[in-house]
Structures are given as structure tokens and as C-alpha cells.
Amino acid sequence: MPDDHFRRRQINVKRAVLSGFVAGIFIFIITGITNGAVLSAELNAWLQHMGSLVRPPPRAVAMSLWAIMCLIFGMVGVWIYAGMRPRYGAGLKPALRAGLLLWLASKLAVALDFVALGLLPGRIIIGQLIGGLVAIMIATVVGARLYKE
């Protein structure tokens, strides 16, 4: 029989989804600022340079896909945090750990793939890595603050 320290606790699914939804909104806003303002010139220059090789979907479709992606990131970040709480406790430090894990698996791993395939210029990749790190860390902390078991 496991001792009290490792006793299994149920994740509050409803609260995790709601907190993750809020976290996803934060990610959407921060990454929107990163791509729409900070990296806008680099992204537009890259699109011009690539010409017909890159065919982004219509803006409404692209925004919808990014919104869904951000909501998934927010929910996964809060879910990771909720899963860590029994072992690491509640609070800022476990939330930052959860955010870092999410960033490593979602942003850094994909960036390495993009670099290996030569898909994007380094400035865009670095900018998105930094913007993504800020977005995910802030959003996971916000989502963790809202999450209750």
C-alpha cells in the first residue's frame, strides 16, 4: 500500500479545462504579439522570399487553427501542473516546471525539427522560441493560480 506522500489524487477535470482555457487565451495573445508585431517584418520578408512555395490558409482559418493550438497548450500546461501537484505541491515553482516541460516538448522540439529541415530562418525560430517561452510560462502560472482540486 502506498504511503500518504504518493497517494493518488484525482485531477479536477472541469477546473483543469477551465483554467487551461484561460491559459490558452494568454498564450494566444502573447504569441499574437510576438508574431504580429515583433516578428512581423521577418515573417513577411520570408513569405515574400518563398513566393508560391508557401501557401498559408486564409487568415480566418489560420487564426482559428492558432486559437485551437493555444487552447490545447493551455490545457496541457494546466494538466501537467495538476499532475505534478501531489508530488511537488501547489504554487509558482511547480507551475514554472510544468510550463518549462510544455515549452520543451512543444516549442523547442518543433524548433529543432524546423532547423533540421531548414524550414524557417533562424531569427524567426529564435523569436518564436522566446515568445513561446514567455507565453507558456505566464499562461501556465495563470492557469495554475486558477486551478483548484
Protein Blocks (a to p, Z undefined) as FASTA:
>chain_A
ZZfklpccdddfklmmmmmmmmmmmmmmmmmmmmmmmmmmmmmmmmmmnmmmpccddfkl
mmmmmmmmmmmmmmmmmmmmmmmmmmnogajklmmmmmmmmmmmmmmmmmmmmmmnomac
fklmmmmmmmmmmmmmmmmmmmmmmpcZZ
